[in-house]
Amino acid sequence: MKINPKQAAVIIKSLEGGVVPNLGIEHLLVGRKKEVEEVLGVLDDVSNGGSDIRFWVGDFGSGKSFMLNTIEQFALGKNFVTSTIDLAPQRRFYATDKKAQALYSEIVDNIKTKTARSGNVIEQIIDQWLMRIFSDLSQKNDIPMEDLLKGSNKQEVRNEILNAMASFSSVGLSFEFGEAINKYYQAFVENDRMLKLKAIRWIRGDISTKTEAKKELGINQIINDDNYFDALKNLAELFLAIGYSGFVINFDEAVNLYKIPQSVTRERNYERILNIYNECKSGKAKGLFVNFGATRKTVFDTNRGMSSYGALSGRLGDEKDINSSLINTKRTALLLKPLSEEEIYTLLENLVNIYNTNYKIDIDINQNQIIRYMEGQLNRPGADEFLTPRSVIKDFLEILDLKRQNPDVTVDQILDDKYSNVLDPIEKDPLDQDDILLI
């Protein structure tokens, strides 16, 4: 598969930094055919107003973040709005101290579309919708577009906004969203930057008191720890109404819920996840696809994982079921199985092409040398426990770097030097903090 220099640069820079690239991810996608087919099927269903939820399960370095980024890239290609965030101690599903509100704000701040990957994307989306309303009214009522941009026929525009919000199946905060967008429209035609910022602050969940919302915008409610998921459902339906395919939300680092020290707080977070599960699986949410990246313990530990919450445990299934060699992508909790040796070989072969494109060189590594590298890694003590795709890629990039910077040295010589001590063990990655609990 041919790769362009921009994609190659993003991939190499990201992999060298130990993170998943946000562009060109299809060039690294091997061994996940069934999972990708399932994701594409879910996206098609969600674009027709459905909803779903998945838990992508694996240990450190197994490809959870890669899978979530893959979902995001495919979703963006299909005209979805997406947001991928890391769960953290300051961002939770249940809280009484604004940590759930912070979770919502982080989701909105990380919104992307096919054409807008950074910046204040939510503002760009609303601008786009207003222009579409202007265009429709201009054609329907024979009103000059220039007049609508200057603020004529304000009531018709406001009615279009409120009618769209009133049609949502998830009532939640739909009226308040309509009011906030109407304030944004008012600021748009009056060129009032401060009012526009206040409206966006409400939509982002940054207004913290009802008093402030009433004073600044005339809106009686705010997005808070209790109703933030209603707001997310409203956003999903808004995106559908605007013309997007739906809303994909990815939660990575779910292990941070497992690490919460207080059992009552953990249970309440799991209860919220159960509510999200029920809303997505029952179809109450529209145009929404939620994904979690989680370790085995986070999902299946019956003492402090999600399976410790009885009702959620029954919905996620049994750990022994996902360990089956048979593939069933219809499960809600899906194990990301290790790549086969053949798949790792294909990945490394692709990586050579990406590396050469990025550095505009032609490093030639033949089949026997790639196999020798793989055997060297797999035969090291500790490989069974600690060898991950992340570490295999990192070490392989180091070999390519050494060859590029030392052109007179052969690849075989580099491999001889690297594996001169076959007893050199693979140790636990220092970035692997998944089993370290908060106290």
C-alpha positions as CSV (number, residue, x, y, z in Angstrom):
1,M,0.0,0.0,0.0
2,K,1.5,3.3,-1.1
3,I,1.9,6.0,1.6
4,N,2.4,9.7,1.2
5,P,5.3,11.6,2.9
6,K,2.9,13.4,5.3
7,Q,1.4,10.2,6.6
8,A,4.9,8.6,6.9
9,A,6.2,11.6,8.9
10,V,3.3,11.5,11.4
11,I,3.6,7.7,11.8
12,I,7.3,7.6,12.4
13,K,7.3,10.6,14.8
14,S,4.4,9.1,16.8
15,L,5.9,5.6,17.0
16,E,9.3,7.1,18.0
17,G,7.5,8.9,20.8
18,G,5.7,5.8,21.9
19,V,2.2,7.0,21.0
20,V,-0.4,5.9,18.4
21,P,-0.4,8.0,15.2
22,N,-3.5,10.0,14.4
23,L,-3.0,9.8,10.6
24,G,-2.3,7.0,8.2
25,I,-3.1,4.3,10.8
26,E,-4.4,2.0,8.0
27,H,-0.7,1.4,7.0
28,L,-0.1,-0.3,10.4
29,L,-3.4,-2.2,10.5
30,V,-2.6,-6.0,10.4
31,G,-4.4,-8.9,12.1
32,R,-7.6,-7.1,12.9
33,K,-9.7,-7.9,9.9
34,K,-12.7,-9.3,11.8
35,E,-12.7,-6.5,14.3
36,V,-12.5,-3.8,11.6
37,E,-15.4,-5.4,9.7
38,E,-17.5,-5.3,13.0
39,V,-16.6,-1.7,13.6
40,L,-17.6,-0.7,10.0
41,G,-20.9,-2.5,10.5
42,V,-21.6,-0.7,13.7
43,L,-20.8,2.6,12.2
44,D,-23.2,2.0,9.4
45,D,-26.0,1.1,11.9
46,V,-25.2,4.2,14.0
47,S,-25.3,6.5,10.9
48,N,-29.0,5.3,10.5
49,G,-29.8,6.5,14.1
50,G,-28.7,3.4,16.0
51,S,-26.3,3.3,19.0
52,D,-23.8,0.8,20.4
53,I,-21.0,0.3,22.9
54,R,-17.9,-1.9,22.9
55,F,-15.1,-2.7,25.4
56,W,-11.7,-3.4,23.8
57,V,-9.8,-5.6,26.3
58,G,-6.1,-6.2,26.5
59,D,-3.0,-5.8,28.7
60,F,-0.4,-3.1,28.4
61,G,1.0,-2.7,24.9
62,S,-1.6,-5.0,23.3
63,G,-3.1,-2.4,21.0
64,K,-6.0,-0.9,22.9
65,S,-5.1,2.7,22.1
66,F,-4.3,1.6,18.5
67,M,-7.8,0.1,18.2
68,L,-9.5,3.2,19.5
69,N,-7.5,5.4,17.1
70,T,-8.4,3.0,14.2
71,I,-12.1,3.3,15.1
72,E,-11.7,7.1,15.1
73,Q,-9.9,7.2,11.7
74,F,-12.6,5.0,10.1
75,A,-15.3,7.1,11.7
76,L,-13.9,10.4,10.5
77,G,-13.7,8.9,7.0
78,K,-17.4,8.1,7.2
79,N,-18.2,11.7,8.2
80,F,-18.7,11.1,12.0
81,V,-17.9,13.6,14.7
82,T,-15.4,11.9,17.1
83,S,-13.8,12.5,20.4
84,T,-11.1,10.3,22.0
85,I,-10.0,11.0,25.6
86,D,-8.0,9.4,28.4
87,L,-9.9,8.7,31.6
88,A,-8.0,10.2,34.6
89,P,-8.4,10.8,38.3
90,Q,-9.8,14.2,37.6
91,R,-12.2,12.9,34.9
92,R,-14.8,10.3,36.0
93,F,-18.3,9.1,35.1
94,Y,-19.7,9.7,38.6
95,A,-18.7,12.6,40.8
96,T,-20.1,15.3,43.1
97,D,-17.1,17.6,42.7
98,K,-17.4,18.4,39.0
99,K,-15.1,15.6,37.8
100,A,-17.9,14.2,35.6
101,Q,-18.6,17.7,34.3
102,A,-14.8,17.8,33.5
103,L,-15.2,14.6,31.6
104,Y,-17.9,16.1,29.5
105,S,-15.8,19.2,28.8
106,E,-12.8,17.1,27.8
107,I,-15.0,15.2,25.3
108,V,-16.2,18.5,23.7
109,D,-12.7,19.9,23.7
110,N,-11.4,16.9,21.8
111,I,-14.1,16.8,19.1
112,K,-12.9,16.2,15.6
113,T,-14.5,16.1,12.2
114,K,-13.1,14.9,8.8
115,T,-12.1,18.5,7.9
116,A,-11.3,19.9,11.4
117,R,-8.9,17.9,13.6
118,S,-8.0,20.6,16.2
119,G,-9.0,24.0,17.6
120,N,-12.5,25.0,18.7
121,V,-14.2,22.4,16.5
122,I,-17.6,22.7,18.2
123,E,-17.7,26.3,17.2
124,Q,-16.9,25.4,13.6
125,I,-19.7,22.8,13.6
126,I,-22.3,25.3,14.8
127,D,-21.2,27.9,12.3
128,Q,-21.6,25.3,9.6
129,W,-25.1,24.5,10.8
130,L,-26.1,28.1,10.8
131,M,-24.9,28.6,7.3
132,R,-27.0,25.5,6.3
133,I,-30.1,27.0,7.9
134,F,-29.4,30.3,6.1
135,S,-29.1,28.5,2.8
136,D,-32.3,26.5,3.3
137,L,-34.3,29.6,4.3
138,S,-32.9,31.6,1.4
139,Q,-34.0,29.0,-1.1
140,K,-37.3,28.2,0.6
141,N,-38.5,31.8,1.2
142,D,-36.5,33.6,-1.5
143,I,-34.6,35.6,1.0
144,P,-31.2,37.0,-0.1
145,M,-28.4,35.2,1.7
146,E,-26.7,38.5,2.4
147,D,-29.8,39.7,4.3
148,L,-29.8,36.5,6.5
149,L,-26.1,37.0,7.3
150,K,-26.9,40.5,8.5
151,G,-29.7,39.3,10.8
152,S,-32.9,39.5,8.8
153,N,-35.8,37.1,9.5
154,K,-34.4,36.3,13.0
155,Q,-37.5,34.6,14.2
156,E,-37.5,32.1,11.3
157,V,-33.9,31.2,12.1
158,R,-34.6,30.8,15.8
159,N,-37.6,28.6,15.0
160,E,-35.5,26.4,12.7
161,I,-33.0,25.9,15.6
162,L,-35.7,25.2,18.2
163,N,-37.7,22.9,15.9
164,A,-34.6,20.8,15.2
165,M,-33.8,20.5,18.9
166,A,-37.5,19.7,19.7
167,S,-37.4,16.7,17.4
168,F,-34.8,14.9,19.4
169,S,-35.8,11.6,21.0
170,S,-33.5,12.4,23.9
171,V,-35.2,15.4,25.5
172,G,-32.5,15.9,28.2
173,L,-31.1,19.4,27.8
174,S,-32.3,19.8,24.2
175,F,-34.3,23.0,24.9
176,E,-31.4,24.5,26.8
177,F,-29.1,23.6,23.9
178,G,-31.4,25.3,21.5
179,E,-31.4,28.4,23.7
180,A,-27.6,28.4,23.8
181,I,-27.3,28.0,20.0
182,N,-29.8,30.8,19.6
183,K,-27.6,33.0,21.7
184,Y,-24.7,32.0,19.6
185,Y,-26.7,33.0,16.5
186,Q,-27.5,36.3,18.0
187,A,-23.8,36.9,18.7
188,F,-23.1,35.8,15.1
189,V,-25.3,38.4,13.4
190,E,-24.4,41.1,15.9
191,N,-20.7,40.4,15.8
192,D,-20.7,40.1,19.6
193,R,-17.6,38.0,20.4
194,M,-18.2,38.0,24.1
195,L,-21.8,36.7,23.8
196,K,-20.5,34.0,21.4
197,L,-17.9,32.9,23.9
198,K,-20.5,32.7,26.7
199,A,-22.8,30.5,24.5
200,I,-19.8,28.2,23.7
201,R,-18.9,28.1,27.4
202,W,-22.4,26.8,28.1
203,I,-22.2,24.1,25.4
204,R,-18.7,23.1,26.6
205,G,-20.0,22.7,30.2
206,D,-17.7,25.5,31.5
207,I,-20.5,27.5,33.2
208,S,-20.5,26.1,36.7
209,T,-23.6,27.7,38.3
210,K,-27.2,28.2,37.3
211,T,-27.0,31.7,38.5
212,E,-24.3,32.6,36.0
213,A,-26.1,30.8,33.2
214,K,-29.3,32.7,33.9
215,K,-27.5,36.1,34.2
216,E,-25.3,35.7,31.1
217,L,-27.5,33.8,28.8
218,G,-31.0,33.6,30.3
219,I,-30.7,29.8,30.5
220,N,-32.1,28.1,33.6
221,Q,-30.0,24.9,33.5
222,I,-26.3,24.0,33.2
223,I,-24.4,20.9,32.2
224,N,-23.3,19.2,35.4
225,D,-22.2,16.0,37.1
226,D,-25.7,14.6,37.0
227,N,-26.9,15.4,33.4
228,Y,-23.8,15.4,31.3
229,F,-24.7,12.1,29.5
230,D,-28.0,13.7,28.5
231,A,-26.0,16.5,27.0
232,L,-23.8,14.0,25.1
233,K,-27.0,12.3,23.7
234,N,-28.3,15.7,22.6
235,L,-25.0,16.4,20.9
236,A,-25.1,13.1,19.0
237,E,-28.6,13.9,17.7
238,L,-27.6,17.5,16.9
239,F,-24.7,16.1,14.8
240,L,-27.1,13.8,13.0
241,A,-29.5,16.8,12.4
242,I,-26.6,18.9,11.0
243,G,-25.7,16.2,8.5
244,Y,-23.0,14.2,10.2
245,S,-23.2,10.4,10.4
246,G,-23.2,10.4,14.2
247,F,-20.9,10.8,17.3
248,V,-18.2,8.4,18.2
249,I,-16.7,8.7,21.8
250,N,-13.7,6.7,22.8
251,F,-12.5,6.4,26.4
252,D,-8.9,5.1,26.8
253,E,-7.1,4.3,30.0
254,A,-10.2,2.9,31.7
255,V,-7.8,1.3,34.2
256,N,-8.0,4.6,36.1
257,L,-11.4,3.6,37.2
258,Y,-10.0,0.3,38.5
259,K,-7.5,2.3,40.5
260,I,-10.0,4.4,42.4
261,P,-9.3,3.5,46.0
262,Q,-12.8,4.0,47.4
263,S,-15.0,1.0,46.7
264,V,-18.2,3.1,46.9
265,T,-16.9,5.6,44.3
266,R,-15.8,2.8,42.0
267,E,-19.2,1.2,42.2
268,R,-21.0,4.5,41.4
269,N,-18.7,4.9,38.3
270,Y,-19.5,1.4,37.2
271,E,-23.2,2.2,37.8
272,R,-22.9,5.1,35.4
273,I,-21.2,2.9,32.8
274,L,-24.1,0.5,33.2
275,N,-26.5,3.3,32.5
276,I,-24.5,4.3,29.3
277,Y,-24.5,0.6,28.3
278,N,-28.3,0.3,28.7
279,E,-29.0,3.5,26.8
280,C,-26.7,2.5,23.9
281,K,-27.9,-1.1,23.7
282,S,-31.6,-0.2,24.0
283,G,-31.5,2.4,21.3
284,K,-32.5,5.2,23.6
285,A,-29.4,7.0,22.5
286,K,-29.4,8.0,18.8
287,G,-26.3,8.2,16.6
288,L,-23.9,7.4,19.4
289,F,-21.1,4.8,19.4
290,V,-19.1,4.5,22.7
291,N,-15.9,2.6,23.1
292,F,-13.6,1.7,26.0
293,G,-10.0,0.7,26.1
294,A,-9.6,-1.4,29.2
295,T,-7.3,-4.0,30.8
296,R,-8.5,-7.5,31.7
297,K,-8.5,-6.6,35.4
298,T,-10.5,-3.4,34.7
299,V,-13.2,-5.4,33.1
300,F,-13.2,-8.9,34.7
301,D,-11.8,-8.5,38.2
302,T,-14.7,-9.4,40.4
303,N,-13.2,-7.6,43.4
304,R,-12.7,-4.1,42.0
305,G,-13.2,-4.3,38.3
306,M,-16.4,-3.6,36.3
307,S,-17.4,-7.2,37.0
308,S,-17.6,-6.4,40.7
309,Y,-20.8,-4.5,39.9
310,G,-23.3,-7.4,39.4
311,A,-25.6,-6.0,36.7
312,L,-22.6,-4.8,34.6
313,S,-20.8,-8.2,35.1
314,G,-23.7,-10.0,33.4
315,R,-23.6,-7.7,30.4
316,L,-19.8,-7.9,29.9
317,G,-19.7,-11.7,29.9
318,D,-17.1,-14.1,31.4
319,E,-13.4,-13.8,30.9
320,K,-13.1,-17.5,29.9
321,D,-15.5,-16.8,27.0
322,I,-13.3,-14.1,25.4
323,N,-10.2,-16.4,25.8
324,S,-11.8,-18.8,23.3
325,S,-9.8,-19.4,20.1
326,L,-13.1,-18.8,18.3
327,I,-13.8,-15.2,17.2
328,N,-17.1,-13.6,18.0
329,T,-17.1,-9.9,17.3
330,K,-20.7,-9.5,18.5
331,R,-19.5,-9.7,22.1
332,T,-19.6,-6.4,23.9
333,A,-16.2,-7.1,25.5
334,L,-13.7,-8.1,22.9
335,L,-10.2,-9.4,23.6
336,L,-7.5,-8.0,21.4
337,K,-5.6,-11.2,20.8
338,P,-1.8,-11.1,20.2
339,L,-0.6,-10.8,16.6
340,S,0.6,-14.0,15.0
341,E,4.3,-14.2,13.9
342,E,3.1,-13.8,10.3
343,E,1.2,-10.7,11.2
344,I,4.2,-9.2,13.0
345,Y,6.3,-9.9,10.0
346,T,3.8,-8.0,7.8
347,L,3.8,-5.1,10.2
348,L,7.6,-4.8,10.2
349,E,7.7,-5.1,6.4
350,N,5.2,-2.2,6.2
351,L,7.3,-0.2,8.7
352,V,10.4,-0.4,6.5
353,N,8.4,1.1,3.7
354,I,7.0,3.9,5.9
355,Y,10.5,4.6,7.3
356,N,12.1,4.8,3.9
357,T,9.3,7.2,2.7
358,N,9.8,9.4,5.7
359,Y,13.6,9.7,5.4
360,K,13.7,9.5,1.6
361,I,16.2,6.7,1.7
362,D,16.2,3.0,0.7
363,I,17.2,0.8,3.6
364,D,17.0,-2.8,2.3
365,I,16.1,-5.4,4.9
366,N,15.3,-8.8,3.4
367,Q,13.0,-11.5,4.6
368,N,15.7,-13.4,6.5
369,Q,16.8,-10.4,8.4
370,I,13.3,-9.5,9.5
371,I,12.8,-13.1,10.6
372,R,16.1,-13.1,12.4
373,Y,15.1,-9.9,14.3
374,M,11.8,-11.5,15.3
375,E,13.4,-14.7,16.5
376,G,15.9,-12.7,18.5
377,Q,13.1,-10.9,20.2
378,L,10.9,-13.9,20.8
379,N,13.8,-16.0,22.2
380,R,14.8,-13.5,24.9
381,P,14.0,-14.4,28.5
382,G,10.8,-12.7,29.6
383,A,9.4,-12.4,26.1
384,D,6.3,-14.5,26.9
385,E,5.4,-12.1,29.7
386,F,6.7,-8.6,28.6
387,L,7.1,-8.6,24.8
388,T,4.5,-6.4,23.3
389,P,3.9,-5.0,19.8
390,R,4.9,-1.6,21.1
391,S,8.3,-2.9,22.2
392,V,8.8,-4.9,19.0
393,I,8.2,-1.7,16.9
394,K,10.3,0.5,19.1
395,D,13.4,-1.9,18.9
396,F,12.9,-2.3,15.1
397,L,12.9,1.4,14.6
398,E,16.1,1.6,16.5
399,I,17.7,-0.9,14.1
400,L,16.5,1.2,11.2
401,D,17.9,4.4,12.8
402,L,21.3,2.7,13.4
403,K,21.4,1.6,9.7
404,R,20.4,5.1,8.5
405,Q,23.0,6.9,10.6
406,N,25.7,4.3,10.0
407,P,25.4,3.4,6.3
408,D,28.7,1.5,6.2
409,V,27.5,-1.0,8.8
410,T,25.3,-3.9,7.5
411,V,22.0,-4.9,9.0
412,D,23.5,-8.3,9.9
413,Q,26.2,-6.6,11.9
414,I,23.6,-4.5,13.8
415,L,21.7,-7.7,14.5
416,D,24.9,-9.5,15.6
417,D,25.6,-6.7,18.0
418,K,22.0,-6.5,19.4
419,Y,21.7,-10.2,20.0
420,S,25.2,-11.0,21.0
421,N,23.9,-11.7,24.5
422,V,20.9,-14.0,24.0
423,L,20.4,-14.0,27.8
424,D,19.7,-10.3,27.9
425,P,16.1,-10.3,29.3
426,I,13.1,-8.3,28.3
427,E,11.9,-6.4,31.3
428,K,8.6,-4.8,32.2
429,D,8.1,-1.5,30.4
430,P,8.5,1.3,32.9
431,L,5.4,3.0,31.3
432,D,3.3,0.0,32.3
433,Q,1.6,1.3,35.4
434,D,-1.6,-0.7,34.9
435,D,-1.3,-2.9,38.0
436,I,-0.2,0.0,40.4
437,L,-3.1,1.0,42.5
438,L,-3.9,4.4,44.0
439,I,-3.8,4.5,47.8
